[in-house]
Amino acid sequence: MRLWVGDLLSDPLVWRMDHEEFGVYMKLLCLSWKERGVVPADPKSRAKLLGLTTRKLAALWPSMESKWVSDGNGGLVNPKQEREREAAIALHLARKSAGAKGGKAKGKQS
């Protein structure tokens, strides 16, 4: 997972988070990356995943709610993180392709 610290810390919404909110937000981003972009939309499931009570998550969630959108399948995704994932995949595929081409012998030279 790429972490663009400048982007993260220059985001006014993130900057206003307290330490606990920021920690939960970062944990959600990490879990989302690991789970191919999706965390549970259901608050009870999300709280369990985070190791929080539903009451605690309900208190913290408003500070980061706008960073997540429904995937239409019972999950939430972070759109910016998904753009970064797509860019990382595209870069990986381009490098893989270039590496495969670089390893092939070139035509005979006389």
Residue frames as a rotation matrix with the C-alpha (Angstrom) as fourth column:
MET 1
0.587 0.810 0.000 0.00
0.810 -0.587 0.000 0.00
0.000 0.000 -1.000 0.00
ARG 2
-0.412 -0.665 0.623 1.38
0.611 -0.708 -0.353 3.36
0.676 0.236 0.698 -0.96
LEU 3
0.375 0.471 -0.798 1.10
0.892 -0.417 0.174 6.00
-0.251 -0.777 -0.577 1.71
TRP 4
-0.138 -0.342 0.929 1.22
0.590 -0.782 -0.201 9.59
0.796 0.521 0.310 0.50
VAL 5
-0.281 -0.047 -0.959 1.96
0.948 -0.167 -0.270 11.34
-0.148 -0.985 0.092 3.78
GLY 6
-0.976 -0.120 -0.179 1.72
0.095 -0.985 0.143 14.83
-0.194 0.122 0.973 2.27
ASP 7
-0.544 0.839 -0.011 -1.73
-0.172 -0.099 0.980 14.13
0.821 0.535 0.198 0.86
LEU 8
-0.034 0.530 -0.847 -2.87
0.758 0.566 0.324 12.50
0.652 -0.631 -0.421 4.07
LEU 9
-0.300 -0.176 -0.937 -1.72
0.900 -0.378 -0.217 15.27
-0.316 -0.909 0.272 6.36
SER 10
-0.993 -0.020 -0.113 -2.81
-0.016 -0.951 0.310 18.10
-0.113 0.310 0.944 4.09
ASP 11
-0.398 0.916 -0.048 -6.39
0.398 0.220 0.891 16.82
0.827 0.335 -0.452 4.05
PRO 12
-0.546 0.175 0.819 -8.34
-0.605 -0.759 -0.241 19.16
0.580 -0.627 0.520 6.36
LEU 13
0.582 0.813 -0.038 -10.71
-0.589 0.453 0.669 16.41
0.561 -0.367 0.742 7.43
VAL 14
0.485 -0.494 -0.722 -7.84
0.532 0.822 -0.205 14.13
0.694 -0.285 0.661 8.45
TRP 15
-0.530 -0.759 0.379 -5.94
0.195 -0.544 -0.816 17.00
0.825 -0.358 0.437 10.08
ARG 16
-0.199 0.545 0.814 -8.93
-0.802 -0.568 0.184 17.70
0.563 -0.616 0.550 12.36
MET 17
0.578 0.395 -0.714 -9.14
0.005 0.874 0.486 14.07
0.816 -0.284 0.503 13.56
ASP 18
0.521 -0.445 0.729 -7.97
-0.846 -0.150 0.512 13.43
-0.118 -0.883 -0.454 17.07
HIS 19
-0.500 -0.866 -0.021 -5.41
-0.862 0.495 0.112 10.68
-0.086 0.074 -0.993 17.68
GLU 20
-0.475 0.387 0.791 -8.00
-0.092 0.872 -0.481 7.99
-0.875 -0.301 -0.378 18.27
GLU 21
0.645 0.743 -0.179 -10.01
-0.206 -0.056 -0.977 8.89
-0.736 0.667 0.117 15.17
PHE 22
0.306 -0.630 -0.714 -6.84
-0.952 -0.197 -0.234 9.00
0.007 0.752 -0.660 13.08
GLY 23
-0.673 -0.586 0.450 -5.76
-0.630 0.774 0.065 5.60
-0.387 -0.240 -0.890 14.37
VAL 24
-0.044 0.753 0.656 -9.11
0.113 0.657 -0.746 4.03
-0.993 0.041 -0.114 13.51
TYR 25
0.752 0.300 -0.587 -9.07
-0.478 -0.365 -0.799 5.68
-0.453 0.882 -0.131 10.08
MET 26
-0.104 -0.886 -0.453 -5.57
-0.994 0.106 0.021 4.36
0.029 0.452 -0.892 9.35
LYS 27
-0.662 -0.069 0.746 -6.51
-0.285 0.944 -0.166 0.90
-0.693 -0.323 -0.644 10.58
LEU 28
0.430 0.879 0.208 -9.53
0.002 0.230 -0.973 0.94
-0.903 0.418 0.097 8.25
LEU 29
0.563 -0.296 -0.771 -7.32
-0.817 -0.337 -0.468 1.96
-0.122 0.894 -0.432 5.33
CYS 30
-0.555 -0.829 0.068 -4.91
-0.820 0.559 0.124 -0.89
-0.141 0.013 -0.990 6.11
LEU 31
-0.414 0.488 0.768 -7.72
-0.003 0.843 -0.538 -3.42
-0.910 -0.225 -0.347 6.48
SER 32
0.649 0.681 -0.339 -9.31
-0.286 -0.194 -0.938 -2.13
-0.705 0.706 0.068 3.30
TRP 33
0.104 -0.701 -0.706 -6.06
-0.995 -0.072 -0.075 -2.55
0.001 0.709 -0.705 1.38
LYS 34
-0.781 -0.439 0.444 -5.64
-0.503 0.863 -0.033 -6.08
-0.369 -0.249 -0.896 2.70
GLU 35
-0.291 0.786 0.545 -9.24
0.284 0.615 -0.735 -6.99
-0.914 -0.059 -0.402 1.88
ARG 36
-0.660 -0.074 0.748 -9.02
0.748 0.028 0.663 -5.75
-0.070 0.997 0.037 -1.74
GLY 37
-0.838 0.162 0.521 -10.69
0.063 -0.920 0.388 -2.45
0.542 0.358 0.761 -1.00
VAL 38
0.061 0.994 0.086 -13.68
-0.160 -0.075 0.984 -3.42
0.985 -0.074 0.154 1.07
VAL 39
-0.993 -0.117 0.033 -14.57
-0.052 0.166 -0.985 -3.10
0.110 -0.979 -0.171 4.73
PRO 40
-0.486 0.867 -0.112 -18.00
0.867 0.495 0.065 -4.01
0.112 -0.065 -0.992 6.08
ALA 41
-0.521 0.430 0.737 -20.72
-0.076 -0.884 0.462 -1.40
0.850 0.185 0.493 5.73
ASP 42
0.543 0.739 -0.400 -22.56
0.297 0.276 0.914 -2.97
0.785 -0.615 -0.069 8.67
PRO 43
0.292 -0.446 0.846 -21.48
-0.696 -0.706 -0.132 -1.04
0.656 -0.550 -0.517 11.79
LYS 44
0.777 0.014 0.629 -21.49
-0.527 0.561 0.639 -4.14
-0.343 -0.828 0.443 14.02
SER 45
0.836 -0.482 0.262 -19.24
0.547 0.769 -0.331 -6.07
-0.042 0.420 0.907 11.64
ARG 46
0.414 -0.688 0.595 -16.98
0.126 -0.604 -0.787 -3.07
0.901 0.401 -0.163 11.14
ALA 47
0.498 -0.183 0.848 -16.68
-0.816 -0.430 0.387 -2.50
0.294 -0.884 -0.363 14.89
LYS 48
0.885 -0.151 0.439 -15.80
-0.081 0.881 0.466 -6.17
-0.458 -0.448 0.768 15.44
LEU 49
0.694 -0.644 0.323 -13.17
0.598 0.266 -0.756 -6.01
0.401 0.718 0.569 12.69
LEU 50
0.208 -0.590 0.780 -11.63
-0.174 -0.807 -0.565 -2.98
0.963 -0.018 -0.271 14.37
GLY 51
-0.401 -0.319 -0.859 -11.81
0.705 0.491 -0.512 -4.45
0.585 -0.811 0.028 17.86
LEU 52
-0.933 0.158 0.324 -14.20
-0.285 -0.875 -0.393 -1.72
0.221 -0.458 0.861 19.02
THR 53
-0.498 0.867 0.009 -17.63
0.525 0.309 -0.793 -1.69
-0.690 -0.390 -0.610 20.56
THR 54
-0.142 0.522 0.841 -20.41
0.933 -0.213 0.290 -0.51
0.330 0.826 -0.457 18.28
ARG 55
0.806 0.434 -0.401 -20.92
0.567 -0.761 0.315 2.42
-0.168 -0.482 -0.860 20.66
LYS 56
0.099 -0.866 -0.490 -17.26
0.235 -0.458 0.857 3.46
-0.967 -0.200 0.158 20.37
LEU 57
-0.653 -0.305 0.693 -17.30
0.714 0.058 0.698 3.14
-0.253 0.951 0.179 16.58
ALA 58
0.315 0.863 0.395 -20.52
0.912 -0.391 0.126 5.20
0.263 0.320 -0.910 16.45
ALA 59
0.730 -0.093 -0.677 -18.74
0.330 -0.820 0.468 7.96
-0.598 -0.565 -0.568 18.38
LEU 60
-0.229 -0.950 -0.212 -15.68
0.098 -0.239 0.966 7.92
-0.969 0.200 0.148 16.10
TRP 61
-0.187 0.143 0.972 -17.31
0.874 0.475 0.099 7.23
-0.448 0.868 -0.214 12.72
PRO 62
0.806 0.589 -0.052 -18.63
0.490 -0.714 -0.501 10.76
-0.332 0.378 -0.864 11.93
SER 63
0.382 -0.735 -0.560 -15.04
-0.352 -0.677 0.647 12.06
-0.854 -0.050 -0.517 11.66
MET 64
-0.681 -0.732 -0.021 -14.25
-0.353 0.302 0.886 9.69
-0.642 0.610 -0.464 8.77
GLU 65
0.026 0.805 0.592 -17.59
0.310 0.557 -0.771 8.69
-0.950 0.204 -0.235 7.31
SER 66
0.731 0.311 -0.607 -17.25
-0.374 -0.562 -0.738 10.97
-0.571 0.766 -0.294 4.28
LYS 67
-0.235 -0.919 -0.317 -14.07
-0.887 0.070 0.456 9.11
-0.397 0.388 -0.832 3.26
TRP 68
-0.867 -0.022 0.499 -16.00
0.042 0.992 0.116 5.90
-0.497 0.121 -0.859 2.54
VAL 69
-0.258 0.806 -0.533 -18.68
-0.962 -0.267 0.061 5.07
-0.093 0.528 0.844 -0.03
SER 70
0.344 0.497 0.796 -20.85
-0.403 0.844 -0.353 2.02
-0.848 -0.199 0.491 -0.56
ASP 71
-0.797 -0.580 -0.169 -19.62
-0.436 0.358 0.826 -0.59
-0.419 0.732 -0.538 -3.01
GLY 72
-0.114 0.867 -0.485 -23.23
-0.967 0.014 0.253 -1.70
0.227 0.498 0.837 -3.56
ASN 73
0.128 0.090 -0.988 -22.49
-0.154 0.986 0.069 -5.15
0.980 0.143 0.140 -2.12
GLY 74
0.891 0.297 -0.343 -22.55
0.274 0.251 0.928 -4.59
0.362 -0.921 0.142 1.63
GLY 75
0.122 -0.921 -0.370 -19.12
0.984 0.062 0.169 -3.04
-0.133 -0.385 0.913 1.82
LEU 76
0.916 0.018 -0.401 -17.47
0.017 -1.000 -0.007 0.35
-0.401 0.000 -0.916 1.99
VAL 77
0.274 -0.859 0.433 -14.54
0.956 0.196 -0.217 1.51
0.101 0.474 0.875 -0.11
ASN 78
0.262 -0.325 -0.909 -12.27
0.210 -0.900 0.383 4.51
-0.942 -0.291 -0.168 0.06
PRO 79
0.947 0.237 0.218 -12.33
0.243 -0.079 -0.967 6.00
-0.212 0.968 -0.132 -3.47
LYS 80
0.601 -0.786 -0.145 -8.87
-0.798 -0.578 -0.174 7.59
0.053 0.220 -0.974 -3.24
GLN 81
-0.131 -0.656 0.743 -7.33
-0.603 0.648 0.465 4.34
-0.787 -0.387 -0.480 -2.03
GLU 82
0.435 0.349 0.830 -8.98
0.361 0.777 -0.515 2.47
-0.825 0.524 0.212 -4.89
ARG 83
0.971 -0.184 -0.152 -7.51
-0.226 -0.504 -0.834 4.93
0.077 0.844 -0.531 -7.41
GLU 84
0.155 -0.966 0.206 -4.10
-0.971 -0.110 0.214 4.27
-0.184 -0.233 -0.955 -5.85
ARG 85
0.032 -0.082 0.996 -4.70
-0.165 0.982 0.086 0.51
-0.986 -0.168 0.018 -6.03
GLU 86
0.864 0.346 0.366 -5.56
0.301 0.229 -0.926 0.76
-0.404 0.910 0.094 -9.73
ALA 87
0.735 -0.658 -0.163 -2.42
-0.644 -0.602 -0.472 2.82
0.213 0.452 -0.866 -10.38
ALA 88
-0.052 -0.776 0.628 -0.27
-0.828 0.386 0.408 0.31
-0.559 -0.499 -0.663 -8.46
ILE 89
0.318 0.250 0.915 -1.74
0.184 0.930 -0.318 -2.60
-0.930 0.269 0.250 -10.43
ALA 90
0.998 0.062 0.033 -1.20
0.047 -0.244 -0.969 -0.79
-0.052 0.968 -0.247 -13.74
LEU 91
0.407 -0.913 0.022 2.42
-0.912 -0.407 -0.048 -0.04
0.052 0.000 -0.999 -12.80
HIS 92
-0.058 -0.387 0.920 3.00
-0.481 0.818 0.314 -3.66
-0.875 -0.424 -0.234 -11.75
LEU 93
0.624 0.379 0.684 1.59
0.352 0.644 -0.679 -4.95
-0.698 0.664 0.268 -15.04
ALA 94
0.934 -0.323 -0.154 3.67
-0.319 -0.556 -0.768 -2.50
0.162 0.766 -0.622 -17.08
ARG 95
0.101 -0.946 0.307 6.84
-0.974 -0.032 0.223 -3.53
-0.201 -0.321 -0.925 -15.25
LYS 96
0.101 0.018 0.995 5.98
-0.146 0.989 -0.003 -7.19
-0.984 -0.145 0.102 -15.60
SER 97
0.907 0.290 0.305 5.47
0.264 0.172 -0.949 -6.76
-0.328 0.941 0.079 -19.34
ALA 98
0.699 -0.706 -0.114 8.70
-0.669 -0.590 -0.452 -4.80
0.252 0.392 -0.885 -19.73
GLY 99
-0.018 -0.718 0.696 10.58
-0.810 0.419 0.411 -7.43
-0.587 -0.556 -0.589 -17.75
ALA 100
0.420 0.244 0.874 9.24
0.192 0.917 -0.349 -10.22
-0.887 0.315 0.338 -19.94
LYS 101
0.994 -0.061 0.090 10.30
0.073 -0.244 -0.967 -8.34
0.081 0.968 -0.238 -23.07
GLY 102
0.503 -0.853 0.142 13.71
-0.861 -0.509 -0.006 -7.55
0.077 -0.119 -0.990 -21.62
GLY 103
0.057 -0.477 0.877 14.46
-0.557 0.715 0.424 -11.18
-0.829 -0.512 -0.225 -20.94
LYS 104
0.797 0.281 0.534 13.95
0.251 0.651 -0.717 -12.34
-0.549 0.705 0.448 -24.52
ALA 105
-0.285 -0.938 0.198 16.84
0.547 0.011 0.837 -12.69
-0.787 0.347 0.510 -26.89
LYS 106
0.287 0.303 -0.909 17.00
-0.495 -0.765 -0.412 -10.13
-0.820 0.568 -0.069 -29.66
GLY 107
0.989 0.149 -0.004 17.32
-0.071 0.447 -0.892 -11.07
-0.131 0.882 0.453 -33.33
LYS 108
0.408 -0.884 0.229 20.67
0.800 0.467 0.376 -12.38
-0.439 0.029 0.898 -34.62
GLN 109
0.743 -0.290 -0.603 23.22
-0.411 -0.909 -0.068 -9.80
-0.529 0.298 -0.795 -35.53
SER 110
0.852 -0.446 0.274 25.66
0.512 0.605 -0.609 -10.49
0.106 0.659 0.744 -38.35
